[in-house]
Amino acid sequence: MTKDGGEEMAATSADVARHAGLSRATVSQVLNGHAHRFAPETAQRVLRAAEELGYEPSVAGRMLRRGSSDFVIALIPHTTFGTNLQDIFDTVTDVLAQRGLTLVLRLSAASSTTLDRLLAGMQPRAVLSLQPFSEAERRILDERGVPGFDTTTDGDLNADIGRLQAQHLVARGYRRLAFAHLRDSRQDPYGASREEAVAQVCAAAGLPAPTVLGLGINLDDATQALDALAPGYGVACYNDDVAITLLTAAGQRGWNVPTDLGLIGMDNIPLSGVTAPRLTTIEYELSAVAQNVLAIALQALGQDDAPTPPPIDLRIVAGGTA
């Protein structure tokens, strides 16, 4: 339907009633899931008219009937996914939309009260989190009757990341290792598992426990972090941002990379390909991550055709920093 100026207008149930030549009460009941109360030909007239007009029931109406909306909320931690985040969720958004569901991205909050208010206001069908729910969050989800699911896969992907970083550094001849976190814990939700895996590799290789660093993405922090190291360390970095910041600080200090300092990042962001020397980092197949998130979401929503989550393979992108 269009306004006089040609602008598209959404069809209403009243429009459907006029088009079908039926009462609004009849149309309303059929559209609200009570077609069984009427003769089959009457119900078909309503549904045909709705399809011809492109009628879509309101979100508010669906919420009243079902007790929930068509929203699926994805809670995103305060971490640095860069452009990878959009690539991951574009696929999820499209597939859920094909099933009549709307994906809403929200930043995670430290207080579980924020989640409670979000659930009360939006009444989502489900909540997806890119990190494990806390006990308080699980309790709120249960009390609200909202399915909550996280993207934890079989095994620990973050431990695999830390292990691969450390093994690469050891294979390159570094005998003293460090793990560099982001200082802000909100931006470093996966660092603990990675650090523990680095420590395990050191122990297995008969090396000292890794030095643990924390820094923000700025040169002052990176320079102070280097003060805790001596030439000859290999550093497993939380992500490429941390690695590039340390690479810049090492250059200003006059250290040679990779001789005086080895660095390996994570995520293979575009900037990692233009550093000098090029950053050694770890990458993963974004489509596999997207399909993994989607599979877990569809399983939690009770979709019969939900696929099995695919494995997420990690690989080292060889550069000149380690």
JOHUCOR-V368318 format. One record per pair of residues at least 4 apart in sequence whose C-alpha atoms are under 8 Angstrom apart, sorted by the first residue. I is the first residue (numbers start at 1). J is the second residue. Records with the same first field share a line. If there is no record, write none. Layout:
BEGIN
I=J / J
END
This chain:
BEGIN
1=8 / 9 / 10 / 11 / 53
2=6 / 7 / 8 / 9
3=7 / 8 / 9
10=54 / 55 / 56
11=15 / 16 / 53 / 54 / 55 / 56
12=16 / 55 / 56
13=17 / 24 / 27 / 28 / 55
14=18 / 24
15=19
16=20 / 27 / 46 / 49 / 50 / 53 / 55
17=21 / 22 / 23 / 24 / 27 / 46
18=22 / 23
19=49
20=45 / 46 / 49
22=26 / 27 / 46
23=27
24=28
25=29
26=30
27=31 / 46
28=32
29=33 / 34 / 35
30=34 / 35 / 36 / 43 / 46 / 47
31=35 / 46 / 47 / 57
32=65
35=40 / 43
36=40
38=42 / 43
39=43
40=44
41=45
42=46
43=47
44=48
45=49
46=50
47=51
48=52
49=53
50=54 / 55 / 56
51=55
57=61 / 62
58=62
59=63 / 69 / 70
60=64 / 69
61=65
62=66 / 67 / 68 / 69 / 70
63=67 / 68 / 69 / 70 / 123
64=68
67=123
68=122 / 123 / 124 / 125
69=122 / 123 / 124 / 125
70=100 / 101 / 102 / 124 / 125
71=101 / 102 / 103 / 104 / 122 / 123 / 124 / 125 / 126
72=101 / 102 / 103 / 104 / 124 / 125 / 126 / 127 / 128
73=103 / 104 / 105 / 106 / 124 / 126 / 127 / 128
74=103 / 104 / 105 / 106 / 127 / 128 / 129 / 130
75=105 / 106 / 107 / 108 / 127 / 128 / 129 / 130
76=105 / 106 / 107 / 108 / 129 / 130
77=107 / 108 / 130 / 131 / 186 / 187 / 189
78=107 / 108 / 186 / 187 / 188 / 189
79=186 / 187 / 188 / 189
80=187 / 239
81=85 / 267
82=269
83=87 / 269
84=88 / 286
85=89
86=90
87=91 / 286 / 290
88=92 / 286 / 287 / 289 / 290
89=93 / 290
90=94
91=95 / 290 / 291
92=96 / 103 / 290 / 291 / 293 / 294
93=97 / 102 / 103
94=98
95=99
96=100 / 101 / 102 / 103
97=101 / 102 / 103
109=114 / 115
111=115
112=116 / 136 / 137 / 140
113=117
114=118
115=119 / 137 / 140
116=120 / 140 / 141
117=121
118=122 / 123
119=123 / 124 / 144 / 146
120=144
124=146
125=146 / 147 / 301
126=146 / 147 / 148 / 149 / 300 / 301
127=146 / 147 / 148 / 149
128=148 / 149 / 150 / 151 / 297
129=133 / 148 / 149 / 150 / 151
130=150 / 151 / 152
131=150 / 151 / 152 / 189
132=150 / 151 / 152
133=137 / 138 / 150
134=138
135=139
136=140
137=141
138=142 / 148
139=143
140=144
141=145 / 146 / 147 / 148
142=146 / 147
147=300 / 301
148=300
149=296 / 297 / 300
150=296
151=292 / 293 / 296
152=156
153=157
156=160 / 193
157=161 / 312
158=162 / 190 / 191 / 193 / 194
159=163 / 193 / 194 / 195 / 196 / 197
160=164 / 194 / 197
161=165 / 194 / 266 / 282 / 314
162=166 / 193 / 194 / 195 / 196 / 197 / 198 / 236
163=167 / 194 / 197 / 198 / 200 / 201
164=168
165=169 / 198 / 236 / 264 / 265 / 282
166=170 / 177 / 197 / 198 / 201 / 202 / 236
167=171 / 201
168=172
169=173 / 174 / 177 / 234 / 235 / 236 / 262 / 264 / 322
170=174 / 175
172=322
174=232 / 233 / 234 / 262
175=207 / 232 / 233 / 234
176=207 / 208 / 210 / 232 / 233 / 234
177=202 / 208 / 209 / 210 / 211 / 233 / 234 / 235 / 236
178=210 / 211 / 212 / 213 / 233 / 234 / 235 / 236
179=195 / 198 / 210 / 211 / 212 / 213 / 235 / 236 / 237 / 238
180=212 / 213 / 214 / 215 / 235 / 236 / 237 / 238 / 242
181=188 / 191 / 212 / 213 / 214 / 215 / 237 / 238 / 242
182=187 / 188 / 214 / 215 / 216 / 217 / 238 / 242
183=187 / 188 / 214 / 215 / 216
184=188 / 216
185=189
188=238
190=194
191=195 / 238
192=196
193=197
194=198 / 238
195=199
196=200
197=201
198=202 / 210 / 236
199=203 / 209 / 210
200=204
201=205
202=206 / 207 / 208 / 209 / 210
203=207 / 208 / 209
213=225 / 228
214=225
215=221 / 222 / 225 / 242
216=221 / 222 / 242
217=221 / 222 / 241 / 242 / 245
218=222 / 245
219=223 / 245 / 246 / 248 / 249
220=224
221=225
222=226 / 245 / 246 / 249
223=227 / 246 / 249 / 250
224=228
225=229
226=230 / 246 / 249 / 250
229=233
231=255 / 259 / 260 / 261
232=259 / 260 / 261 / 262
233=260 / 261 / 262
234=261 / 262 / 263 / 322
235=261 / 262 / 263 / 264
236=263 / 264 / 265
237=242 / 243 / 263 / 264 / 265 / 266
238=242 / 243 / 265 / 266
239=243 / 265 / 266 / 267
240=244 / 264 / 265 / 266 / 267 / 268 / 269 / 272 / 281
241=245 / 265
242=246 / 265
243=247 / 263 / 264 / 265 / 279
244=248 / 272 / 275 / 279
245=249
246=250
247=251 / 257 / 263
248=252
249=253
250=254 / 255 / 256 / 257 / 261
251=255 / 256 / 257
255=260 / 261
256=260 / 261
257=261 / 262 / 263 / 277 / 320 / 321 / 322
258=262 / 263 / 320 / 321 / 322
261=321
262=321 / 322
263=279 / 280 / 321 / 322
264=279 / 280 / 281 / 282 / 321 / 322
265=279 / 280 / 281 / 282
266=281 / 282 / 283
267=281 / 282 / 283 / 284
268=272 / 273 / 281 / 282 / 283 / 317
269=273
270=274
271=275
272=278 / 279 / 280 / 281
273=278 / 279
274=278
275=279
277=319 / 320 / 321
278=319 / 320 / 321
279=318 / 319 / 320 / 321 / 322
280=316 / 317 / 318 / 319 / 320 / 321 / 322
281=316 / 317 / 318 / 319
282=314 / 315 / 316 / 317
283=314 / 315 / 316 / 317
284=288 / 289 / 312 / 313 / 314 / 315
285=289 / 312 / 313 / 314
286=290
287=291
288=292 / 310 / 311 / 312
289=293 / 312
290=294
291=295 / 309 / 310
292=296 / 309 / 310 / 311 / 312
293=297 / 309
294=298
295=299 / 306 / 307 / 308 / 309
296=300 / 306 / 309
297=301
298=302 / 303 / 306 / 307
299=303 / 304 / 306 / 307
302=306
318=322
END
